[in-house]
Amino acid sequence: MLPIRLGMANADGDQDLIVYAFTRKGRIECTNYRNVSIPSGNKVPLFVQKNFGNFYDNLFTYQWKKENQDVSFLEYTWDVSPQNFYHCDPCIATAPSEYDLVQSGVWWLQKDWSDYSDVNDDNEEENRSKNVHFTRLHFRYNRNHFAQDLMFQVTPNTETFQARYVITHPASGSFTCDAGKKYLQDLKKRRKEELAQLTALTGKNLDTWQESASAKNDEEDQPEAQYATLLQQAKEENAEGNRSVAGLVLLAVTMLGSVGFMRWKGLI
C-alpha cells in the first residue's frame, strides 16, 4: 500500500506520482483503480522530437482526462535481470547494472541465503531467483478522483511494454523521376496521417502546432511536403469533413422531421 490521501490535505490541485517497482515474478498492478497502458507505438511528426516534453505532457493530460482522471497508467514494464541484456526497444540509456539494482533496493540479488529470517514464505527456489521485473506506473491524482490510498499486487504477467513514439526522417536527393514523385506523394499522405495522430493523442487542434510545424524540421527541399504546408491542407480538409458531417446530420434531421409530419397528416 502507498498512502496518498494524507498528502492531499494541503494540496492545491493535481499531483503527479511515479511508482517504480521491482519484483521477482512479474509486473505490479494497482488493485483499487483501473490499470491502463499509455498509448504507444504511434507515428508522430518529426517536429515532436525537438519538444518531446511538451508533446508528452499534452498526451498524458488528454489521456488522463479521457479515462475520468482515476486510473493507473502503465508507462514501462520489462525484465531487467542482470542476465537479460534486452531491456528496451529502443533503449535511450544504459541498462542498470546489478550494482544499480541492488542500490535501488533489489536486495535478493546479493542476499546471504544461509539466513531466511526475513523471507515471508518457504519457497526456496523462488527466493533464490535472480529475476528482476521492473514496472513504472504514472498517477495523477486529486481529492475528487482518488478517494483511497493506492493498493498494489504482484502479478505473473511478464509481458514487456514501453511507451514509445515513432518519427520518420524523410529521404533526401532528387525526386524528379517517377519513383521520386511517387515517394513525395506517399510522404505527404504519411505526414498528414502523422498530424492526425498528433491531434488524436494530445487532443490539441492543429493550430496548436503551427509554430512547431513552421520551424525547419525537414531535410528535403520540397515545400509541398513540408509540415507547414501540409498543416494548412489538413486543417482545410478537416473543416470540409466537419461541414460534410454537419450537412449529413442536418439532412437526417430534416428527413426524420418530414416523416413525422407526414405521419401526423396521415399520408403514410
VOGU-3710 file (C-alpha; in Angstrom, 3 decimals, decimal comma):
1> mlpirlgman> 0,000/0,000/0,000  1,126/3,545/-0,748  -0,616/6,341/1,184  -1,567/9,367/-0,902  -4,643/10,704/0,877  -2,621/12,346/3,652  -0,614/14,286/1,075  -3,825/15,788/-0,281  -4,560/17,640/2,958  -2,651/20,744/1,895
11> adgdqdlivy> -2,639/20,003/-1,831  -3,685/22,661/-4,286  -4,760/20,941/-7,482  -3,424/17,796/-9,139  -0,309/15,915/-8,063  1,848/13,580/-10,163  3,340/10,403/-8,767  5,711/7,972/-10,487  5,895/4,494/-8,938  8,945/2,304/-9,628
21> aftrkgriec> 8,572/-1,302/-8,503  10,884/-4,325/-8,644  9,625/-7,896/-8,247  10,848/-11,421/-8,868  7,695/-12,625/-10,648  6,235/-10,009/-12,988  4,682/-6,586/-13,284  2,730/-4,940/-10,491  -0,784/-3,559/-10,837  -2,967/-1,266/-8,813
31> tnyrnvsips> -5,837/-3,245/-7,286  -8,248/-0,451/-6,365  -8,006/1,669/-9,521  -8,124/0,725/-13,185  -4,844/-0,119/-14,917  -4,446/1,408/-18,386  -1,460/1,288/-20,751  -0,497/4,705/-22,066  -0,844/4,884/-25,888  2,300/3,619/-27,578
41> gnkvplfvqk> 3,758/2,865/-30,997  2,087/5,793/-32,750  3,734/7,585/-35,666  4,094/11,294/-34,897  5,526/14,273/-36,817  9,260/14,838/-36,970  8,995/18,153/-35,108  7,849/16,328/-31,945  11,475/15,289/-31,421  12,561/18,856/-30,683
51> nfgnfydnlf> 9,968/19,369/-27,945  9,089/15,905/-26,741  8,391/17,049/-23,176  5,605/19,352/-24,294  4,176/16,638/-26,546  4,118/14,005/-23,807  2,691/16,396/-21,230  -0,190/17,167/-23,589  -0,627/13,485/-24,378  -0,696/12,391/-20,739
61> tyqwkkenqd> -3,107/15,150/-19,692  -5,505/14,352/-22,522  -5,442/10,586/-21,923  -5,868/11,141/-18,176  -8,981/13,225/-18,747  -10,350/10,667/-21,208  -10,002/7,993/-18,514  -12,002/10,070/-15,995  -8,849/11,069/-14,061  -8,852/7,974/-11,847
71> vsfleytwdv> -6,514/5,411/-13,417  -3,074/3,907/-13,057  -1,104/4,447/-16,281  1,485/1,850/-17,244  4,473/3,502/-18,943  7,078/0,746/-18,814  7,478/-2,859/-17,680  10,375/-5,186/-18,544  12,617/-7,979/-17,334  15,728/-6,087/-16,169
81> spqnfyhcdp> 17,500/-9,101/-14,664  21,319/-8,858/-14,834  21,388/-11,938/-17,080  18,961/-10,330/-19,513  20,665/-7,759/-21,745  17,489/-6,799/-23,632  15,724/-4,178/-21,516  14,036/-1,898/-24,024  13,272/-1,292/-27,685  14,643/1,228/-28,416
91> ciatapseyd> 16,925/1,985/-25,481  17,651/5,604/-24,611  20,137/4,950/-21,788  22,493/2,318/-20,440  20,662/-0,567/-18,793  21,011/-0,784/-14,981  23,823/-2,976/-13,730  23,457/-5,445/-10,864  25,063/-2,837/-8,591  22,489/-0,254/-9,708
101> lvqsgvwwlq> 19,653/-2,676/-8,982  20,948/-3,515/-5,523  21,336/0,182/-4,729  17,728/0,643/-5,836  16,507/-1,894/-3,299  16,662/-5,198/-5,166  18,006/-6,920/-2,090  17,546/-10,526/-3,241  20,385/-10,266/-5,791  23,051/-10,187/-3,066
111> kdwsdysdvn> 21,311/-11,763/-0,094  23,086/-14,274/2,130  20,797/-17,270/1,571  22,021/-19,077/4,666  19,610/-16,820/6,585  15,903/-16,923/5,668  14,649/-14,970/8,681  13,416/-12,028/6,576  11,669/-14,128/3,939  7,913/-14,467/4,300
121> ddneeenrsk> 7,448/-17,786/2,512  9,224/-21,124/2,293  9,612/-21,289/-1,493  13,370/-21,655/-1,582  13,658/-21,878/-5,369  11,704/-18,649/-5,813  13,672/-16,916/-3,070  16,936/-17,807/-4,790  15,676/-16,294/-8,049  17,874/-13,729/-9,758
131> nvhftrlhfr> 14,928/-12,429/-11,765  14,129/-8,735/-11,599  10,979/-7,385/-13,217  10,599/-3,628/-13,265  7,322/-1,688/-13,543  6,807/2,058/-13,917  3,328/3,414/-13,152  2,253/7,039/-13,503  -0,524/8,545/-11,399  -2,047/11,996/-11,466
141> ynrnhfaqdl> -4,364/12,313/-8,530  -6,524/14,817/-6,693  -9,068/14,868/-3,891  -12,085/14,387/-6,138  -10,952/11,325/-8,073  -8,754/9,321/-5,687  -10,797/8,508/-2,604  -8,469/5,706/-1,432  -4,774/5,135/-0,870  -3,068/3,074/-3,564
151> mfqvtpntet> -3,087/-0,717/-3,232  -0,841/-2,978/-5,330  -0,355/-6,626/-6,163  2,376/-8,616/-7,889  1,158/-10,457/-10,978  2,715/-13,295/-13,031  2,432/-11,117/-16,160  5,909/-10,798/-17,697  4,826/-9,247/-20,994  7,035/-6,296/-21,889
161> fqaryvithp> 5,668/-2,822/-22,550  7,285/0,502/-23,310  5,712/3,852/-24,171  7,352/4,850/-27,427  6,564/7,059/-30,394  7,862/6,731/-33,917  9,302/9,571/-36,005  10,450/9,055/-39,575  13,077/11,155/-41,312  12,436/11,894/-44,999
171> asgsftcdag> 14,715/10,846/-47,812  16,933/13,410/-49,490  18,004/13,931/-53,069  16,271/14,482/-56,381  12,636/13,440/-56,706  12,179/14,227/-60,414  11,908/10,591/-61,550  8,646/8,648/-61,397  9,715/6,808/-58,232  10,693/10,100/-56,622
181> kkylqdlkkr> 7,368/11,704/-57,467  5,518/8,729/-56,008  7,658/8,951/-52,879  6,691/12,609/-52,400  3,015/11,739/-52,747  3,393/8,948/-50,160  5,362/11,291/-47,906  2,613/13,916/-47,987  -0,021/11,293/-47,194  2,052/9,861/-44,354
191> rkeelaqlta> 2,702/13,248/-42,814  -0,982/14,149/-42,867  -1,632/10,888/-41,026  1,063/11,827/-38,502  -0,645/15,183/-37,902  -3,949/13,363/-37,387  -2,262/11,046/-34,863  -0,821/14,055/-33,065  -4,294/15,526/-32,650  -5,782/12,191/-31,571
201> ltgknldtwq> -3,074/11,627/-28,943  -2,977/15,102/-27,423  -6,489/16,412/-28,015  -4,955/19,638/-29,343  -6,172/21,044/-32,643  -3,721/21,665/-35,460  -3,456/25,396/-34,699  -1,596/24,464/-31,506  1,275/23,028/-33,542  1,553/25,825/-36,103
211> esasakndee> 4,797/27,246/-34,696  6,459/23,841/-34,366  5,383/22,812/-37,850  6,648/26,074/-39,344  10,144/25,625/-37,905  12,740/23,887/-40,056  12,206/20,189/-39,445  12,883/18,643/-42,812  15,854/17,529/-44,794  14,155/17,740/-48,202
221> dqpeaqyatl> 13,663/20,963/-50,137  10,187/20,219/-51,466  7,835/22,858/-49,990  4,733/20,810/-50,816  5,934/18,091/-48,434  6,820/20,430/-45,548  4,723/20,153/-42,385  3,823/23,849/-42,526  2,222/23,349/-45,939  0,529/20,088/-45,015
231> lqqakeenae> -0,747/21,515/-41,740  -2,808/24,109/-43,597  -4,079/21,490/-46,026  -5,032/19,164/-43,159  -6,902/21,980/-41,420  -8,851/22,734/-44,594  -9,643/19,054/-45,151  -10,793/18,677/-41,534  -13,008/21,746/-41,882  -14,504/20,352/-45,093
241> gnrsvaglvl> -15,068/16,991/-43,390  -16,798/18,665/-40,453  -19,063/20,587/-42,834  -19,953/17,356/-44,619  -20,813/15,640/-41,336  -22,893/18,631/-40,255  -24,699/18,518/-43,603  -25,488/14,832/-43,208  -26,797/15,387/-39,689  -28,990/18,247/-40,897
251> lavtmlgsvg> -30,287/16,119/-43,773  -31,095/13,243/-41,407  -32,929/15,576/-39,022  -34,872/17,090/-41,924  -35,863/13,651/-43,221  -36,983/12,493/-39,778  -38,988/15,680/-39,363  -40,644/15,177/-42,748  -41,567/11,588/-41,909  -43,087/12,702/-38,617
261> fmrwkgli> -45,086/15,430/-40,339  -46,384/13,032/-42,982  -47,438/10,543/-40,322  -49,204/13,309/-38,439  -51,075/14,193/-41,627  -51,920/10,544/-42,226  -50,062/10,488/-45,519  -48,002/7,443/-44,566
//
